[in-house]
């Protein structure tokens, strides 16, 4: 039934299909309250994840679906990307997100990550200010932070000509992380999100390692499923990091084998988006069952 509806709404455009998936998650979350099998639990970035598969940022931009996710088998959720000011079609701004997150105080049943970014209109010399404003506001409402470098407008921090700006942003975020940790007596891990389709991944890895961030989120919609290219990239990146920080692999997850192959290639966690839109809210539970040893 879900796939039939998804095929029909896809003719109206991707936003309509995503809204169908979101509505289905809300409804399924009311009647489904089965957590992932305990054998799938793992520790990453100092946090306990009930399962390795979570919701990718961009699906639940404003933190409206979190309460439905644990019972559907999700191991964690990442909401956002959040920006300081509202932007049409992208972000409703910090105030709405904070109001939604406040309904889910710690301790939470699954880790809640918040992806933070900058507004498109922000000038190059003020980019760090946007990240710091978001970081300070969401600090008490999240379990980890994702630093999203992939804003499509404005300076592309993936490119060599903006390397000095990138370093200044990373340095400012690390300094603020230390300040907020001291002020709150609570340390949140911060993972840096890199879009591998933009190139210069090796240089970016060097910067992220140099500033000792807690994790790397490797995204890129062009790398799909469990194909050789995505697995080769994962093996290369995880090898280059030498176990210094965990890698979270994003997108193209549709089967248990996709998940298992990426875990074998070095991913510590994975995030689903497009597969969820295509297959509906019960996809994650099916994948969790397929990851169990007796199902392999």
C-alpha positions in Angstrom: 0.0 0.0 0.0 2.7 2.5 1.0 4.7 2.0 -2.2 1.6 2.5 -4.3 0.9 5.8 -2.6 4.5 6.8 -2.9 4.5 6.1 -6.6 1.4 8.3 -7.0 2.7 11.2 -5.0 6.1 11.1 -6.7 4.4 12.5 -9.8 3.7 15.6 -7.8 7.3 16.0 -6.8 9.7 14.9 -4.0 8.3 17.2 -1.3 4.9 15.5 -1.5 6.5 12.0 -1.3 8.5 13.1 1.8 5.4 14.4 3.4 3.7 11.1 2.8 6.6 9.3 4.5 6.5 11.7 7.4 2.8 11.2 7.9 3.2 7.5 7.7 5.9 7.6 10.4 3.6 9.6 12.7 0.8 7.1 12.3 3.0 4.0 12.5 4.8 5.3 15.5 1.4 5.4 17.4 0.9 1.6 17.1 4.4 0.4 16.9 6.4 0.4 20.1 9.0 -2.3 19.5 12.6 -1.2 20.1 15.5 -2.7 18.1 16.9 -6.1 19.2 19.4 -5.6 22.1 22.1 -7.4 20.1 22.3 -4.4 17.7 23.3 -1.9 20.5 26.7 -0.2 20.0 28.7 2.6 21.6 29.9 5.4 19.3 31.2 8.9 20.3 30.7 8.0 23.9 26.9 7.5 23.3 24.9 4.3 23.4 22.9 3.6 20.2 20.2 0.9 20.3 20.9 0.1 16.6 23.3 1.3 13.9 20.7 2.8 11.6 19.3 6.2 12.2 17.3 9.0 10.5 19.4 11.4 8.3 19.2 15.1 8.7 17.0 16.8 6.2 14.0 14.4 6.6 12.8 15.9 9.9 14.1 19.4 9.6 12.3 20.8 12.7 12.3 17.9 15.2 8.6 17.0 14.8 8.9 13.2 14.4 11.3 12.2 17.1 8.7 10.6 19.5 7.6 8.2 16.7 11.1 6.9 15.8 12.2 4.7 18.8 9.3 2.3 18.4 10.0 1.9 14.7 13.4 0.6 15.3 15.6 3.6 14.7 18.8 3.7 16.6 19.1 7.5 16.6 17.7 10.6 14.9 19.4 13.6 13.4 17.2 16.6 12.9 17.8 19.8 11.0 19.8 21.3 9.4 19.0 24.2 11.7 20.0 27.8 10.8 19.9 30.9 13.0 17.3 32.6 10.9 14.3 31.1 9.0 14.8 30.3 5.3 12.0 29.5 2.9 11.9 25.8 2.1 14.9 25.0 4.3 14.6 26.1 7.9 12.1 27.7 10.1 14.9 29.0 12.4 16.1 28.2 15.8 13.0 29.2 17.8 10.7 26.6 16.4 13.2 23.8 16.6 14.1 24.6 20.2 10.4 24.5 21.1 10.0 21.1 19.5 13.2 19.7 21.1 12.2 20.9 24.5 9.4 18.3 24.5 12.0 15.5 24.5 14.3 16.1 27.6 17.1 13.8 28.5 17.4 10.9 29.1 16.1 10.0 25.7 15.4 6.5 24.5 17.5 7.0 21.3 20.3 9.6 20.8 19.1 12.9 19.3 21.5 14.7 17.0 21.1 18.2 15.7 22.6 19.3 12.4 23.6 23.0 12.5 24.5 25.2 9.5 24.7 28.8 8.3 22.1 31.0 6.5 22.7 31.3 2.8 22.9 35.1 3.1 25.6 35.1 5.8 28.8 36.8 4.7 32.0 34.8 4.6 33.6 36.7 7.5 30.5 35.9 9.7 30.1 32.2 8.9 31.4 31.1 12.2 28.9 33.3 14.1 26.0 31.3 12.6 27.4 28.0 13.7 28.2 29.3 17.2 24.7 30.7 17.6 23.1 27.4 16.7 25.5 25.4 18.8 24.8 27.5 22.0 21.0 27.3 21.5 20.7 23.5 20.9 23.4 22.4 23.3 21.0 21.6 26.2 18.5 19.8 23.8 20.7 17.4 21.9 22.9 14.3 22.5 25.3 15.2 19.7 25.9 17.9 17.1 26.5 17.6 13.4 28.4 20.4 11.9 27.0 20.7 8.3 29.6 22.2 5.9 27.4 21.4 2.9 25.4 24.7 2.4 24.8 25.0 -1.3 24.8 28.8 -1.4 27.7 31.0 -0.3 31.3 29.9 0.1 31.9 26.2 -0.4 34.0 25.1 2.5 35.0 22.0 0.7 37.0 24.0 -1.8 40.8 24.8 -1.4 40.3 28.6 -1.8 38.1 28.6 1.3 40.5 26.5 3.4 41.4 29.4 5.8 37.7 30.1 6.4 37.1 26.4 7.1 39.9 26.3 9.6 38.5 29.4 11.4 35.1 27.9 11.6 36.4 24.6 12.9 38.6 26.4 15.5 35.7 28.6 16.7 33.4 25.6 17.0 35.9 23.6 19.1 36.5 26.6 21.3 32.8 27.0 21.9 32.4 23.3 22.5 35.0 23.6 25.3 33.3 26.7 26.7 29.8 25.1 26.7 31.1 21.9 28.2 32.6 23.8 31.1 29.5 25.9 31.6 27.0 23.0 31.5 29.2 20.2 33.0 28.0 18.2 30.0 30.1 17.4 26.9 28.4 16.9 23.6 30.3 15.1 20.8 30.5 17.0 17.5 30.7 15.3 14.1 31.6 17.1 11.0 29.5 16.4 7.9 31.4 16.3 4.6 29.8 15.9 1.1 32.1 13.6 -0.7 30.6 14.5 -4.1 32.2 17.9 -3.9 35.8 16.5 -3.9 38.8 17.5 -1.8 37.8 14.9 0.8 41.4 14.1 1.7 42.2 17.7 2.6 39.0 18.1 4.6 39.8 14.9 6.5 43.1 16.5 7.4 41.4 19.6 8.8 38.8 17.6 10.8 41.5 15.3 12.3 43.7 18.3 13.2 40.9 19.8 15.3 40.1 16.5 16.9 36.4 16.3 16.3 34.4 13.4 17.6 33.2 11.9 14.3 32.8 12.3 10.5 29.5 12.1 8.7 30.1 11.1 5.1 27.3 12.1 2.8 26.8 12.1 -1.0 23.5 11.2 -2.7 25.3 10.1 -5.8 26.9 7.2 -4.0 24.0 4.7 -3.7 23.3 1.5 -1.9 26.0 -1.0 -1.4 27.9 -0.5 -4.7 31.6 -0.8 -5.0 32.2 2.9 -5.2 30.6 3.8 -1.8 32.3 0.8 -0.1 35.7 1.8 -1.6 35.2 5.4 -0.4 34.3 4.2 3.1 37.3 1.9 3.3 39.6 4.7 2.2 38.2 7.2 4.6 38.1 4.9 7.6 41.6 3.8 6.8 42.8 7.3 6.6 41.3 8.1 10.0 43.2 5.1 11.6 40.4 4.7 14.1 40.8 8.2 15.4 37.1 9.0 14.9 34.1 7.0 13.8 32.5 7.4 10.4 28.7 7.8 9.9 27.6 6.8 6.3 24.6 8.6 4.9 22.1 7.7 2.2 21.2 4.9 -0.3 20.3 2.4 2.4 17.5 0.0 1.3 18.4 -3.5 2.5 20.1 -5.2 5.4 23.0 -6.1 3.1 23.6 -2.4 2.4 24.0 -1.8 6.1 26.1 -4.9 6.7 28.4 -4.1 3.8 29.0 -0.5 5.0 29.6 -1.7 8.6 32.2 -4.1 7.2 33.8 -1.3 5.2 34.4 0.8 8.3 31.2 2.7 9.1 30.2 2.9 12.7 26.7 4.1 12.1 24.4 4.7 9.1 21.6 7.1 8.2 18.6 6.5 6.0 16.6 9.0 3.9 15.7 8.1 0.4 15.1 4.4 1.2 12.6 5.5 3.9 10.8 7.7 1.4 10.6 4.9 -1.1 9.7 2.0 1.2 7.9 3.6 4.2 8.2 3.5 8.0 8.6 -0.2 8.4 11.9 -0.3 6.4 14.1 0.2 9.5 12.5 -2.7 11.4 13.0 -5.0 8.4 16.6 -4.0 8.2 17.1 -4.6 11.9 15.7 -8.1 11.6 18.0 -8.8 8.7 21.0 -7.8 10.7 20.4 -10.4 13.3 22.8 -13.3 13.2 20.1 -15.9 12.7 18.8 -14.0 9.7 22.1 -13.7 8.0 
